[in-house]
Amino acid sequence: MRHLEETGQVGRELTIDRAGTGARRRGNMEGVKTRPGLDRDESPPAVFKESQGASLRHIPSSDNRSAGAQIGRQIKGLPNGTKIIIKGVD
């Protein structure tokens, strides 16, 4: 969540676009090496159309996968093209 907050994605409207996820992720990850125990986190996540040219950071794998799973559960069943807003928690 910190990466999303620091890059201004919390409160911003994002568009679900599952079909383009792989291409955006490949483009965003190009040239960024992996590190043991860390994932390359995208902000905003690749499932959103606005992710092209996303900010990338290495974060603990468990944090990244947990956040991704939470977002995935929350958008499950919503069709591509749906606009969502990620909200921060207090």
N, C-alpha and C positions, 0 to 999 in steps of 0.2 A: 504494500500500500504506500510505503514511503516514496518509492520511485514514481508512482502515479501522482502523488501529491507534489513532489518536487518538480515534475515536468508539466504541471498545470492540467492534468487530465481529470482530476476529481472535479465534478460539477460541469464538465464539458460534455456536450452531446456527441455521442459516437454511434456509428452505423454498423450493425451486424452484417458481416459479409464472409460467411464460411468458405465460399467457393474460392476466394482469393487468398485464403490464409497461407497456404504453402508458398505461393509466389512471393508474397510480402515478407514472410519469414526468411526465405532464402536471400532475398535482397537485403534485408536488414542485418542478417548475420554475416554477410559476405565480408571476408577479411578480418573478422573478429574471432580470435582463437579461443578455444575452450580452456578451462582451468579445472584441475581436479577438485571435486566436491562442490563446484559452483555451476550454476546455470547462467546462460546469457538471457537476461530479462529484458523484454521489450516494453516500452511505454509509449503509446497505448499498446495493448496486446494485439497480436497479429490477426485475431478473429474480427477485428474492427477495421473497416475500410480506411480509416484515418491513420492506420499504423504504418503506411508506407513512409520510410525515412524516420522510423521511430528512434527514440533514445534507447541506447543499450547499456546495461550495467551487468557486471558479474555479481550475483547474489547467491546465498546458500540455496542449494537445490531444494531442500525441504520447504523453504519459504516460497520459492517460485512455484513449485508444484501445488502447494496448498492454495495459494492465491488463484492459480489457474483453474483448479478444480472448483473453487467457490464461484468464480465468474461463470464457468461452464454450467454449473447447476442452476445459477440464477437466470441464465439466458436460454436454458433448455426449453424447447417448444416454441420459442419465439422465431418467427420467420426472418430470413435474410431481408435486409432493408429496414428492419425495425430500428428506431432510434432509441438509445438508452442513455442514462446519465449515471456514472459511477459516483456514489456518495461516500464521503469519509465517515468514519465512526469516531465517536468521542470516547 
